[in-house]
Amino acid sequence: MRIRDWDRNLKVRLFGESLMNLTFWMFFPFLTIYFTEAFGKTAAGVLLITSQVFSVFANLLGGFYADRYGRKKMMVISSIGQGAAFLIFGFSNSPWLHSATVGFICFTVASIFGSFYYPASQAMVADVVNEKDRSHVFAVFYTSVNISVVVGPILGSIFFTYYRFQLLTVTGIICIFLGFLLFKFTRETAPEFRAVSPATRQHWTDVLKKQFHSYGIILKDRIFTLFIFGGVLVAMTFMQLDLILPVFTKEEVDAASLIDLGSVHLSLTGQQLFGFILSENGLLVALFTVIITRWAAKFPEKRIFILSSLSYAVSIYLFGELKTGWGLIFAMIIFSFGELVVTGIQQTFVSHLSPEHMRGQYFAASSLRYTIGRTIAPISIPLASWIGYQGTFLILALLAAASACVYLLMFKKLDLRKRSLQ
């Protein structure tokens, strides 16, 4: 399905979201450094965990609101809300005001609106694209994000350091511009909401209760519970890409010489090196997702899950040991391989594991791997101040290795289940 054949809603979104993603990835990877310098490692870790808790609840409610009030309305409100938060965030880093506290509040508010935006945007694709073409459309949006990850951090290592107010202001304006584009040039795709009486209308607390009840039923599946548990362990490792890693490179890597050929010399500060290796990750994912996915499909799922976890374990350990520019670049190659090798099979595994009549609920519950992992992961920041970076990276590596053990147990139980059904 060619982009020119897409529904206009998707074309507008692709253009507007690409602009937003580019500016977002120019500052998002460096926010951990910003909050750590402002509040200290311990306080920053606690604050980031608190911020993620709010986002988790917003994400749980996002799908409900997208069905109740419409995809377009939620996306417009979310875009404008994010834009307003980023504008105030920019003002808190302006010549007239310097307040990290205001900045953190704005970041939390923007994260909440972002959590409302995502379910509505995913539902809109399902509304307007035939099932056979959806994977292609999602892949295009995913690629556009990775292009932003390639370019954004390199530019951000300069602009966030020296032009923070301007960068955040432009980001806010682009988010509001996206809201305008969605309002003006897109149509509502959700089934018409029919008003119900106050007696039968669902309150948001009822929605949360139903979500948790559904998760409780699904988690009685022991194999799926192991899948979630293993995913949480490894998520706590790979989510350090924009948590402890930027702080580590800024504090522990003074200046990395990448090229020294006499008249040709390239040297990066620790913060610039972080932007470079993050862009490296985005480039590798953008270039090799299809190739690695096809290669991984030739092997049993068990081997791929374990290989991915062990790749994360090795790479996160090497980050703590290799403090040279080329050393961190090498560690990022291994890290990216761990990401690439498992990307294409996780959703397929969930679809095989779930009963057909509960497939949607299983897919929703599978996101708990990232939800819980993202909530706990910021604990690494205060941990680094308590036991040091090498100890922290070692613990993260052990968590990833432990996830490989959990996956091994999961597949053993899965084999026993298959045998019992034969």
C-alpha positions, -999 to +999 in steps of 0.1 A: +000+000+000+017+032-012+016+064+009-002+082-019-031+057-016-034+063+022-064+079+038-059+117+042-061+113+079-029+092+079-011+115+054-018+145+077-006+126+107+025+114+091+036+149+081+027+165+115+039+137+137+073+136+118+078+172+126+069+167+163+090+136+166+121+154+153+120+182+178+109+158+206+140+136+201+162+167+202+155+172+239+138+140+253+170+119+256+187+147+276+159+153+301+174+128+326+206+148+327+186+180+332+166+167+361+196+149+377+216+181+376+186+201+391+174+177+418+202+152+423+202+115+413+179+102+442+153+129+439+153+127+400+148+090+401+118+093+425+103+121+404+107+102+371+090+071+387+061+094+399+058+109+364+055+074+348+029+063+373+006+091+361+013+082+325+004+045+332-030+055+345-035+079+315-026+051+291-051+027+307-078+053+302-067+065+268-084+037+248-117+042+267-117+080+260-108+074+223-139+052+220-161+074+241-152+109+227-136+100+194-102+095+179-099+130+164-111+149+194-087+131+218-057+136+194-065+173+189-069+178+227-037+158+234-016+177+208-027+211+221-022+200+257+013+188+249+021+220+231+009+242+260+030+221+284+061+224+263+057+261+259+055+266+296+085+242+299+104+265+276+094+295+295+108+279+327+142+278+309+140+313+295+159+345+302+130+355+325+126+323+346+147+293+356+127+266+374+134+229+371+103+223+393+080+239+367+099+221+340+092+187+357+055+195+361+052+204+325+071+173+314+047+152+335+016+169+320+030+165+285+036+128+292+000+124+303-013+140+272+010+118+251-004+087+268-039+099+258-027+105+222-012+071+215-043+048+219-064+071+198-038+073+170-035+035+169-073+031+168-075+055+139-052+034+118-074+003+126-105+024+116-093+035+081-069+007+070-077-028+059-063-055+082-039-068+055-023-033+051-021-023+087+013-038+094+027-018+065+012+015+077+025+009+113+059+001+098+060+034+080+051+054+112+077+033+131+103+041+105+095+078+106+101+077+144+135+060+139+145+086+114+139+112+141+159+091+165+188+092+140+188+130+135+172+144+167+198+134+193+228+147+173+211+181+169+198+180+204+233+176+219+239+211+206+205+228+208+194+214+242+226+226+257+228+261+242+193+269+229+170+251+253+144+278+255+141+282+218+140+244+212+112+238+238+093+267+224+095+255+188+084+220+200+054+235+217+044+254+186+048+223+164+026+203+188-001+230+186+003+231+148-002+193+147-034+198+167-045+225+142-038+201+113-058+173+129-087+196+136-088+212+102-079+184+078-089+151+094-123+135+100-136+115+129-132+078+123-146+063+155-182+048+155-206+074+166-208+077+204-244+072+216-253+091+247-264+069+276-282+077+308-262+087+338-272+055+355-255+033+328-226+057+318-192+044+328-171+064+351-133+064+346-128+046+379-151+018+366-129+016+335-098+011+356-115-016+377-124-035+346-089-032+332-074-046+363-100-073+365-092-084+329-055-084+336-062-105+367-079-132+346-052-132+319-024-134+345-038-167+357-022-181+326+012-191+341+030-191+308+018-157+299+027-145+334+063-157+329+063-138+296+053-106+314+078-112+342+107-118+318+097-088+297+097-066+328+132-077+338+146-070+303+127-038+299+143-024+330+176-029+311+168-016+277+149+014+290+181+027+305+189+041+270+174+074+279+177+071+317+211+062+332+231+061+300+229+099+292+239+107+328+267+082+327+283+094+295+281+130+306+297+124+340+321+096+332+332+103+296+351+136+294+360+137+257+359+108+233+383+109+203+367+091+174+390+100+146+426+113+149+444+112+115+467+142+119+448+170+101+414+151+105+403+150+141+368+143+156+363+145+193+330+146+212+321+155+248+303+128+268+269+144+262+276+147+224+287+111+224+255+100+239+236+118+212+258+101+186+253+065+199+215+071+204+214+081+167+235+050+159+208+029+175+180+046+155+200+042+123+206+005+129+170-002+137+158+018+107+182+000+083+182-036+096+147-043+111+135-062+080+167-081+074+172-092+111+136-101+115+137-124+084+169-140+097+155-145+132+124-162+118+145-191+108+152-201+144+130-213+172+113-186+193+130-198+225+165-192+211+156-157+198+141-146+232+171-159+251+196-144+225+179-110+228+181-110+266+217-120+267+226-094+241+211-067+263+230-082+293+263-081+275+258-046+261+247-030+293+277-045+311+300-032+284+286+003+287+299+003+323+333-010+313+341+007+280+344+044+284+360+052+251+341+065+221+346+033+200+339+011+230+305+027+235+298+025+198+306-012+199+284-018+229+255+000+211+258-024+182+252-053+205+224-034+223+207-027+190+211-063+179+192-074+211+164-050+201+163-060+164+164-097+169+132-099+190+111-071+175+094-091+148+084-122+169+070-108+202+036-099+187+035-132+169+043-151+201+014-133+219-010-142+191+000-179+193-003-179+231-037-162+234-071-178+229-088-164+199-117-150+218-093-131+242-067-120+217-073-083+221-071-085+259-039-105+257-022-079+234-033-052+258-020-071+288+013-078+270+021-040+272+024-045+310+060-055+302+068-020+292+044-003+315+058-018+347+094-018+334+092+019+325+078+027+359+105+009+379+135+016+355+143+051+369+154+036+402+188+030+384+195+068+387+196+070+425+212+035+426+241+048+406+248+074+434+246+047+461+267+019+446+284+035+416+279+031+378+298-002+374+277-018+402+245-004+387+253-017+352+262-051+366+229-053+383+211-043+351+231-070+332+221-096+358+184-086+354+186-091+316+204-124+321+176-134+346+150-127+320+167-152+297+163-178+325+126-169+329+121-173+291+138-207+293+114-218+320+085-203+301+092-224+270+097-255+290+062-250+304+049-242+270+063-275+256+046-294+284+013-278+276+016-287+240+024-323+248-006-325+271-029-313+244-016-338+218 
